[in-house]
Amino acid sequence: MDVVRRIRLKDTSPGDSLVNRHAACPRRSSLASTEMRELPVTTSFSLFTKIVSGRGTIHDIPKELKGIDADSVLIVTDPGLSKTEIPGRIAEVLIAAGVRVEIYGAVEPDPSIRTARAVADAALSAGAKALIGLGGGSSIDAAKAGALLATHTGQLRDFAGVDKVPAPILPVIAVPTTAGTGSEVTIFSVVSDPDHDEKFTVASRHLAPRIAVLDPECTVKLPPSVTAMTGMDALTHAVEAASSKIAQPVTDALAISAVRLIFTSLAKAVQDGTSLVDRENMLQAAFLAGAAFNSAYLGVCHALASPLGGHFHIPHGLANAIVLPHVMDFNVAAAMDKYAAVAVGAGLCPPGAHPRAAAQTLIDAVRTLQRDIGTPIRLRDAGAKEDILPLVARDGLKSIQLRFNPRPAAEAQMLAVLKAAY
């Protein structure tokens, strides 16, 4: 089947500099008062994406496209979402405004380098002046990678790493239909290489979507299991950003706000997918957490989640959900004050609580939330094989995220976390 669907007016149916600077001048989180007395170091915070949020905001997309002089677009989405009315609704809005639209609807989970190339070819064939990433993190990441390859020559792996994209790419507008990855505001695109059973990341400010449209009406039909997994992904982003070595006051504030919204609304959104209040809260939480880790980066949990996905095809959000409390157990000695500040700031325990008790409250709350939303809690239940875990630990050591974890982790510690989660 031709995966590029053409829609005409009559058819209205449905970087190295950043990372090395932080690595050279590691800064502990601002969350602990004792750490505030350290000598000041240089930090940076950037948000390259304009945020348009609220119910019905997909109707604002034509205005945003006009602002970037884009009168033709390629909508990049997945087969499941292609069967819903959402792509068609957005296409109708665009066509009514005189925008030419085509749809690429074959993005798979953990988009591959071949899919990125296919998206680029579709964008070039359509003469697209912008790409709309519609869906979860996979579709948005595929749109970013496709926009990159449609603009610059070379193979996608040529750009793997930090700050290797030399110049701007075709504009990307992100319309998330899940609330978790934060890809709608981040500088990252995670792509899989099926031939080598691994994932790699392209990180560049040029990959950040130009605009993110957060419309909760686009998320109301998300299945409970996907709502749960993506919500835990957002929680992991927030917790790891808050405990990062290079956290700073602005990223702390974003991360804590995200945690508070997640504990307020995730279980409710899983239980009642039609609750627009909770859907909107989760979209905001995912965006806030994404904005936080855009500058603070992450840690051991994400270093392990990528190879877990590569080796066992465990969905990224589920891998994070399972591993997160075990990573927190590992990190708590080094991140006690940070976890405590998150627990207090998110309203999980009162101000003045002992840091050790408050930190444990946060870890316990994560485990309780896991049970409440019904995600698997063991790697064995998600398809992992115990004899492959040493290879997962070894692959996890390749992740740049380990630089920012509050506690150093060698292969033995990574394997111990995986075995605890197994």
DAGIVEN-V956972 format. One record per residue. N is the residue number from 1. RES is the residue in three letters. PSI is psi as a letter, one per 20 degrees, with the letter a starting at -180 (* if undefined). OMEGA is omega in whole degrees, -180 to 180 (999 if undefined). NEAR is the number of other ideal C-beta (glycine too) atoms within 12 Angstrom. Layout:
[[N,RES,PSI,OMEGA,NEAR] [N,RES,PSI,OMEGA,NEAR]]
//
This chain:
[[1,MET,p,178,8] [2,ASP,o,-174,13] [3,VAL,i,175,26] [4,VAL,o,-177,27] [5,ARG,p,-179,28] [6,ARG,p,-180,25] [7,ILE,p,180,32] [8,ARG,r,-176,16] [9,LEU,h,-179,16] [10,LYS,i,-177,9] [11,ASP,n,-178,17] [12,THR,j,176,19] [13,SER,r,178,17] [14,PRO,*,999,21] [15,GLY,q,-178,27] [16,ASP,g,-177,20] [17,SER,h,-180,19] [18,LEU,g,-174,31] [19,VAL,g,-177,32] [20,ASN,h,178,17] [21,ARG,g,179,21] [22,HIS,h,-178,31] [23,ALA,h,-180,22] [24,ALA,h,-180,16] [25,CYS,m,-177,19] [26,PRO,p,180,26] [27,ARG,p,175,33] [28,ARG,r,-177,34] [29,SER,q,176,45] [30,SER,i,-172,34] [31,LEU,h,-176,40] [32,ALA,p,-176,28] [33,SER,h,180,15] [34,THR,h,-179,15] [35,GLU,i,179,28] [36,MET,h,-177,18] [37,ARG,i,178,10] [38,GLU,q,177,16] [39,LEU,p,-179,11] [40,PRO,q,175,13] [41,VAL,r,-179,19] [42,THR,p,173,16] [43,THR,r,177,27] [44,SER,q,176,23] [45,PHE,p,179,25] [46,SER,q,171,22] [47,LEU,o,-172,27] [48,PHE,i,-170,30] [49,THR,p,171,35] [50,LYS,p,-177,27] [51,ILE,p,174,31] [52,VAL,o,-173,32] [53,SER,q,178,34] [54,GLY,r,-178,20] [55,ARG,p,178,21] [56,GLY,j,-175,20] [57,THR,i,173,29] [58,ILE,h,178,41] [59,HIS,i,178,23] [60,ASP,i,-175,28] [61,ILE,g,179,40] [62,PRO,h,178,32] [63,LYS,g,180,21] [64,GLU,h,177,34] [65,LEU,h,178,35] [66,LYS,h,-180,19] [67,GLY,h,177,18] [68,ILE,j,175,26] [69,ASP,l,179,14] [70,ALA,o,-180,34] [71,ASP,j,175,21] [72,SER,p,-175,31] [73,VAL,q,168,48] [74,LEU,p,174,49] [75,ILE,p,-178,56] [76,VAL,o,-176,55] [77,THR,a,-175,48] [78,ASP,r,-177,37] [79,PRO,h,180,22] [80,GLY,g,-180,25] [81,LEU,h,178,39] [82,SER,h,-179,30] [83,LYS,i,179,15] [84,THR,r,-180,24] [85,GLU,i,-172,20] [86,ILE,g,178,36] [87,PRO,h,179,42] [88,GLY,h,179,27] [89,ARG,g,179,29] [90,ILE,g,179,44] [91,ALA,g,179,38] [92,GLU,g,179,26] [93,VAL,g,-178,32] [94,LEU,g,-178,41] [95,ILE,h,178,30] [96,ALA,h,178,17] [97,ALA,j,177,25] [98,GLY,j,179,16] [99,VAL,p,174,35] [100,ARG,p,-172,27] [101,VAL,p,165,44] [102,GLU,q,-177,37] [103,ILE,p,169,43] [104,TYR,o,-171,48] [105,GLY,k,-174,37] [106,ALA,k,178,32] [107,VAL,p,179,43] [108,GLU,r,172,30] [109,PRO,q,-175,34] [110,ASP,m,-172,41] [111,PRO,q,-175,43] [112,SER,r,176,32] [113,ILE,h,177,36] [114,ARG,h,178,24] [115,THR,g,178,38] [116,ALA,g,178,46] [117,ARG,h,179,25] [118,ALA,h,177,31] [119,VAL,g,179,52] [120,ALA,g,180,35] [121,ASP,g,179,22] [122,ALA,h,179,37] [123,ALA,g,179,41] [124,LEU,g,179,24] [125,SER,h,-179,20] [126,ALA,i,-174,33] [127,GLY,k,-176,19] [128,ALA,p,175,40] [129,LYS,i,176,30] [130,ALA,q,175,42] [131,LEU,q,175,52] [132,ILE,o,175,57] [133,GLY,o,-175,54] [134,LEU,o,178,50] [135,GLY,b,176,45] [136,GLY,a,-177,47] [137,GLY,h,-179,49] [138,SER,g,-180,46] [139,SER,h,-179,51] [140,ILE,g,178,50] [141,ASP,h,177,50] [142,ALA,h,177,54] [143,ALA,g,178,55] [144,LYS,g,-178,56] [145,ALA,h,178,54] [146,GLY,g,178,50] [147,ALA,h,177,47] [148,LEU,g,-177,45] [149,LEU,h,177,37] [150,ALA,i,-177,37] [151,THR,h,-174,29] [152,HIS,q,178,25] [153,THR,q,179,13] [154,GLY,r,176,20] [155,GLN,q,-176,21] [156,LEU,h,-180,40] [157,ARG,i,177,25] [158,ASP,h,-176,18] [159,PHE,j,-179,36] [160,ALA,q,-177,31] [161,GLY,b,-172,25] [162,VAL,p,173,29] [163,ASP,l,177,24] [164,LYS,j,175,29] [165,VAL,o,-167,32] [166,PRO,h,-173,17] [167,ALA,r,-179,16] [168,PRO,q,178,20] [169,ILE,r,174,37] [170,LEU,p,-178,39] [171,PRO,q,176,37] [172,VAL,p,170,53] [173,ILE,p,-178,50] [174,ALA,p,175,55] [175,VAL,n,-177,48] [176,PRO,p,173,54] [177,THR,j,170,50] [178,THR,r,-179,53] [179,ALA,n,-178,51] [180,GLY,g,-168,47] [181,THR,h,-174,50] [182,GLY,j,-177,56] [183,SER,i,-179,52] [184,GLU,i,180,54] [185,VAL,i,-172,48] [186,THR,r,-180,47] [187,ILE,j,-173,39] [188,PHE,q,166,48] [189,SER,p,-179,49] [190,VAL,p,-174,43] [191,VAL,q,180,45] [192,SER,q,175,35] [193,ASP,n,-175,25] [194,PRO,h,-179,20] [195,ASP,h,-179,11] [196,HIS,j,179,16] [197,ASP,l,180,22] [198,GLU,r,175,29] [199,LYS,q,172,43] [200,PHE,r,-174,37] [201,THR,p,168,39] [202,VAL,p,-178,42] [203,ALA,o,179,37] [204,SER,q,176,36] [205,ARG,h,-179,32] [206,HIS,i,-180,31] [207,LEU,i,-179,51] [208,ALA,p,177,42] [209,PRO,q,178,50] [210,ARG,h,-177,38] [211,ILE,q,172,38] [212,ALA,p,180,43] [213,VAL,o,-176,44] [214,LEU,n,-178,41] [215,ASP,o,-177,36] [216,PRO,h,179,37] [217,GLU,i,178,29] [218,CYS,i,-176,42] [219,THR,i,-170,42] [220,VAL,h,-179,28] [221,LYS,j,177,21] [222,LEU,p,-178,37] [223,PRO,q,-179,21] [224,PRO,g,-177,23] [225,SER,h,179,22] [226,VAL,h,175,38] [227,THR,g,-178,42] [228,ALA,g,-176,40] [229,MET,g,-179,41] [230,THR,h,176,48] [231,GLY,h,177,56] [232,MET,h,174,53] [233,ASP,g,178,50] [234,ALA,g,179,57] [235,LEU,g,179,53] [236,THR,g,177,53] [237,HIS,g,-176,53] [238,ALA,g,-178,53] [239,VAL,g,-179,57] [240,GLU,h,177,51] [241,ALA,g,-179,50] [242,ALA,h,-178,55] [243,SER,j,-179,55] [244,SER,q,176,47] [245,LYS,h,-177,40] [246,ILE,k,173,42] [247,ALA,q,179,44] [248,GLN,r,-173,32] [249,PRO,g,-177,23] [250,VAL,h,179,26] [251,THR,h,175,44] [252,ASP,g,-178,42] [253,ALA,g,179,30] [254,LEU,g,-177,39] [255,ALA,g,-179,50] [256,ILE,g,177,40] [257,SER,h,178,31] [258,ALA,g,180,47] [259,VAL,g,180,47] [260,ARG,g,180,31] [261,LEU,h,-178,35] [262,ILE,g,179,50] [263,PHE,h,176,38] [264,THR,h,-165,27] [265,SER,i,-174,36] [266,LEU,g,-179,48] [267,ALA,h,179,29] [268,LYS,g,179,28] [269,ALA,h,176,44] [270,VAL,g,-177,33] [271,GLN,h,-179,18] [272,ASP,n,-177,18] [273,GLY,i,-179,29] [274,THR,i,-179,19] [275,SER,o,-178,24] [276,LEU,h,178,23] [277,VAL,g,-179,19] [278,ASP,h,175,31] [279,ARG,g,180,39] [280,GLU,g,177,30] [281,ASN,g,-178,33] [282,MET,h,175,49] [283,LEU,g,178,51] [284,GLN,g,180,38] [285,ALA,g,-180,47] [286,ALA,g,178,55] [287,PHE,g,-179,44] [288,LEU,g,179,43] [289,ALA,h,178,50] [290,GLY,g,178,49] [291,ALA,h,179,38] [292,ALA,g,-175,46] [293,PHE,i,172,47] [294,ASN,h,-179,39] [295,SER,h,-177,40] [296,ALA,i,-176,51] [297,TYR,a,-167,46] [298,LEU,c,-176,50] [299,GLY,b,-173,47] [300,VAL,h,-176,48] [301,CYS,g,180,50] [302,HIS,h,175,42] [303,ALA,h,179,42] [304,LEU,h,-177,54] [305,ALA,h,-178,50] [306,SER,g,178,38] [307,PRO,h,174,41] [308,LEU,h,176,44] [309,GLY,h,-178,43] [310,GLY,g,-176,33] [311,HIS,h,-172,35] [312,PHE,i,-179,33] [313,HIS,k,174,22] [314,ILE,p,178,37] [315,PRO,q,-173,33] [316,HIS,g,-179,46] [317,GLY,h,179,47] [318,LEU,g,177,39] [319,ALA,g,177,42] [320,ASN,g,-178,51] [321,ALA,g,-177,49] [322,ILE,g,-172,42] [323,VAL,h,-171,54] [324,LEU,g,-177,48] [325,PRO,h,179,35] [326,HIS,h,173,35] [327,VAL,h,179,44] [328,MET,h,174,43] [329,ASP,g,-179,29] [330,PHE,h,-173,36] [331,ASN,i,-165,39] [332,VAL,h,-180,32] [333,ALA,h,-179,20] [334,ALA,i,-174,28] [335,ALA,k,-174,41] [336,MET,g,-178,33] [337,ASP,h,179,34] [338,LYS,g,178,46] [339,TYR,h,180,48] [340,ALA,g,180,35] [341,ALA,h,177,38] [342,VAL,g,-180,51] [343,ALA,g,180,41] [344,VAL,g,-178,29] [345,GLY,h,180,33] [346,ALA,j,177,36] [347,GLY,j,-180,22] [348,LEU,h,175,32] [349,CYS,r,-173,27] [350,PRO,q,174,15] [351,PRO,q,180,15] [352,GLY,i,178,11] [353,ALA,q,178,24] [354,HIS,p,-177,17] [355,PRO,g,-179,28] [356,ARG,g,180,19] [357,ALA,g,-179,21] [358,ALA,g,179,33] [359,ALA,g,179,37] [360,GLN,h,176,25] [361,THR,g,179,30] [362,LEU,g,180,48] [363,ILE,g,179,33] [364,ASP,h,-180,22] [365,ALA,h,177,33] [366,VAL,g,-180,44] [367,ARG,h,178,25] [368,THR,g,179,18] [369,LEU,g,176,36] [370,GLN,g,-178,36] [371,ARG,g,-177,19] [372,ASP,h,-176,24] [373,ILE,i,170,34] [374,GLY,j,177,24] [375,THR,q,173,41] [376,PRO,q,-177,27] [377,ILE,i,178,28] [378,ARG,q,178,24] [379,LEU,h,-180,35] [380,ARG,h,-180,20] [381,ASP,i,180,18] [382,ALA,j,176,30] [383,GLY,j,179,21] [384,ALA,q,178,33] [385,LYS,p,-173,19] [386,GLU,h,-176,20] [387,ASP,i,179,15] [388,ILE,i,-176,24] [389,LEU,h,176,30] [390,PRO,h,178,22] [391,LEU,h,176,26] [392,VAL,g,179,39] [393,ALA,g,-180,34] [394,ARG,g,179,22] [395,ASP,h,179,31] [396,GLY,h,180,42] [397,LEU,i,-180,27] [398,LYS,i,-172,25] [399,SER,p,176,37] [400,ILE,h,-176,31] [401,GLN,h,180,42] [402,LEU,h,179,35] [403,ARG,h,-170,30] [404,PHE,i,179,40] [405,ASN,q,-176,42] [406,PRO,i,-179,43] [407,ARG,p,178,27] [408,PRO,q,-180,21] [409,ALA,o,173,31] [410,ALA,a,-176,19] [411,GLU,g,-179,24] [412,ALA,g,179,17] [413,GLN,h,179,28] [414,MET,g,-180,40] [415,LEU,h,179,30] [416,ALA,h,176,24] [417,VAL,g,-180,37] [418,LEU,g,180,44] [419,LYS,h,177,24] [420,ALA,h,-179,23] [421,ALA,i,-175,41] [422,TYR,*,999,30]]
//
